[in-house]
Amino acid sequence: MVAGGFEGFDALVELVRLRFRRLRRRLGREDTPPILACVQPSLHEEPGLLAAVAEQLRPGDRRAKPVPYAYVDLGGTRSVQAGPDHDLAPIDVDDVVELRKVLSAITGQLGLGNGGKYRFRRFFLVNWLMKISVPEPDGGPPAISGKMFRRALATAGDDGATAARYALESLPRVLATGVLLAVTGFLRVLHSGRVPGPGKGYRWFRNQDFLPRGDDTFAELAYRITADQWQKQDPAQIARLLVGAFLSDLRGAYPRRGFFRRYRTTFPIVLLDGITRANGGYALIRTVADVRNETRTFDPLLLMTTSRLVPPLALPPAEDSSLESKTPAELVQGWHQRNEALSRRREIIAWIIPITVHPRAAGEPHVPARHLSRPPTPWRRTRVARGVAVLATLAVVGGGYTAYGMVDDERRCGDGFQWRDGTSWILSDPIADSVARIGGTCVGVSDGSNSLLLPSAQFDDVRGLIFAQNEQVRRVHAETGRPLMTLVFVAAVADQAGVDKALAAQREQLAGMAVVQARQLDRNRGAEPLLRVLIANAGPQLQHTRFVVDRLRVLMKDDPSIVAATGLHESRESTRTMVKELAAAGIPSIAATLTADSMVDTSRLYFQISPQNRREAAVAAAYLDQLIAKGKDAFGHRLTRRARLYKSADPKDTYSQNLAADLAESLARRGVAVTTTSIRPDGQDAGGLDSGGLDPERAGRDACDARGEAVLYAARGLVDFQAFLDGITDRCPKQPPYILAGDDVTKHVAERSVSAANRAVPYQYLSLAIAPELGGAASPAAANFYQRLTTLFDYEGDPERSRTLDGHAALSYDAGYSAVLAVRFLAENNIAISSATLWPALLSITDDAGQQRRYEGVTGTIDFGGRIDQRVPVNKPVYIVTFEKGRATAKDNLVCGAPADRESTLTKPWCPIDQ
């Protein structure tokens, strides 16, 4: 029958509405819902009342959350005596059997998502115990422990059983015995009921008053309710134990305390259709009321039943019990008024509100009942509020901790929480005294002990290893007397914590120095120099060059082993200033990644490992020329003798300005018309920049118009190139232009999580080094280096953190090892090791004039040509790498190196040669 087929149905739904909501946070006995006993004299002829109520618990609006409920239709299978009971008949074994069935059906539904996902640990344990058989001659209470152990394994699932078999069969006997004893002991203590927390379910059994506890042990009580024993107990006590466990499990879902526990806004609604004295329905009502009268504690169960007569005595309905005679509020108010007195007298009817329901006459108008929905959770008990509370607590605790550290940090740019071994913080230490705070940034020189000098967490692993190896170098030098040299790694790092992609390339350079240092420690020959590495930070874009160089001058007075500086992250005007200041202090510079043509003219004490921009431009122009001759680019699209060139709008970006000029010149020689466009660097305002520059994304959109033209990208790789690609992806992902990018884009490619997102726009880029994963272009020396790098730094083997694709670690290694070779030449010829003697020794790294001192580095042949004005490797390899489908590929990669490399299948005849 439909909902409108019953008189007062809308009032009945309103009565449920009044009692199913949680009205306050702390719940007491007075919040316990009543039992709504709906009496339908014509139940058999006109069923469907509770099914209609269940429909009202499913909200009409799909966005609203359903009300948790369980609907059980009880079909009577046992005969029922006619007429009412004059007194409550004792609960018998058959009633307990039926009661278990009813409770099992209810818990099965309430444990599901629509039922509220309640957990019934106590009830399931009682029900399980009533199923198992423990023959008295073989066990009794002692056998319960074994049964409980096997139940724990079954609860753990196949993994738990597999682990148990492994412990017993695979481990050594002593160890397996120890594991077995430990697990068994833990479970015995847990099952004893004396342990709070994880053992609270068993603790409840020891403290319950429904069944006598015997010798006060869980095993003895559990044995008395097993399948062979529970029928010997008082059935009423067993019934109360079952219902008590069920209500206790429900009560546990509404804790009085526990901010992080799930907050429920409704009570579980159980709809029992067609209860009788024989199918367990009357027994459930009686026992629920009995348990409530006995415990006088809150439970959230809202039980609603239908029957032909009024439970628990099966009396005919009273004349004034229909919803037509009283409003829902009046019924609830009247029940509240009589509940306390009747409950103290342990009356079953104290918890029952009898409601007579009749079918509605045909054609009689009715008001549709409103659907019930779950009220929203109070904001302060939502997950968001919990997260805010956790963050606020952490902020208060962390704030106090940080505030104290900041006081020490501001005082001497030190870390008040990571005390260095030894007495360096107490006694005077020149290295420790070489760091200061300027403009909010810690600048100066450190041996790796001061973590604030390189504050980003990215440096922690590398800086820690450098410091440890410096200590080892000091000990080995004292013990063996091997030659000692010191290189200063110059970084340009801002004082900011957290992940900064722009710092990852400098971390990689420092990692390359750590590999050189480790390699020299492993070599035990007397003439092999030991390498100490100092870390210098001159602030963002080397703003504090003068301060750092002054500190180095002080250190060099007491330490003549300081022979050169490496690092020097980017080709900028500030980098030229640093090179000049270092030269004024008598310190040569060996740059790993700088490529600007003008850098070598800055000072005669300047050397670099990478090829110059003019060589990169020559390689790019030669490559494009042969592509244009074929009429197609590397991806099969039409290509003409026109090109669009994108450079940085920052005039102080020496790298970008110089590379763009070299590209335009090299392409012009080959008859390629070039159009140049400036890009405003991300995060910089227009002040001091070239007028008319586009933002990177707008420039990418502009590149979509390059039909048949090559797009040459000479700006920075982080973060401008990603924005440039985004512009292309937004406008022309199906027909992107052909892109050939400069070597700075390797920084973008190495950020694998970022570059992998680009699967629409393929491109090629110039690289100064190539990792073994990119195929045959990598030399055996590179394979050995990257193996050592991965061994020292685990994160280099993780594709998400590894930066090997940019080649900066390899270039830095070659820079450091060039200095090591030069010092070895000095030691072999008994020449004093100092910065003054190092630079001529560096010039001797060549095969010119029969020197035979060039060497095959990780990134290619290192040969400075034997001329004082050279100081750049001759014919240093430049690689052309293809990026497609979200990654740099290992196929179709090209290399232009020395003439001797022309036999390589990767080196093409069109590659230019340095004169």
Secondary structure, DSSP 8 states (H G I E B T S, - for coil): --GGGBTTHHHHHHHHHHHSB---SS--GGG---EEEEE-TTTTTS--HHHHHHHHTS-SSTTS----EEEEE----S---SS--SS-----HHHHHHHHHHHHHHHHHHTSTTTT----HHHHHHHHHHH----TTTTSHHHHHHHHHHHHHHHHHHHHHHHHHHHHHTS-HHHHHHHHHHHHHHHHHHHTT--SGGGHHHHHHHH-SSS--TTT-HHHHHHHTSTTTGGGS-HHHHHHHHHHHHHHHHHHTS-SS-TTS----B--EEEEES--SSSSHHHHHHHHHHHHHHH------EEEEEESSBTTTTB---TT-BTTTS-HHHHHHHHHHHHHHHHHTT-GGGGEEEEE--B--TT---------------GGGSHHHHHHHHHHHHHHHHHHHHHHHHHHHHHHS--TTS--SSSTTTS--TTGGGEEEETTEEEEEESS--TTSS-SGGGHHHHHHHHHHHHHHHHHHHHH---EEEEEEEE---S--S--HHHHHHHHHHHHHHHHHHHHHH---TTS-EEEEEEEE--GGGTTHHHHHHHHHHHHHH-TTEEEEEE--S-SHHHHHHHHHHHHTT--EEESS---GGGGGT-TTEEESS--HHHHHHHHHHHHHHHHHHTB-TTS-B--SEEEEEEES-TT-HHHHHHHHHHHHHHHHTT-EEEEEEE--TT--STTS-TT-B-HHHHHHHHTT-TT-EEEE-S-IIIIIHHHHHHHHHH-SSS--EEEE-GGGHHHHH-HHHHTT--S--EEEEES---GGG-TTS-HHHHHHHHHHHHH-GGGGSTTT--GGG-HHHHHHHHHHHHHHHHHHHHHTT---SHHHHHHHHHT-SSGGG----EEETTEEE--TT-TTT-S-TT--EEEEEEETTEE-SSS-EEE--GGGGGSTTS-TT-----
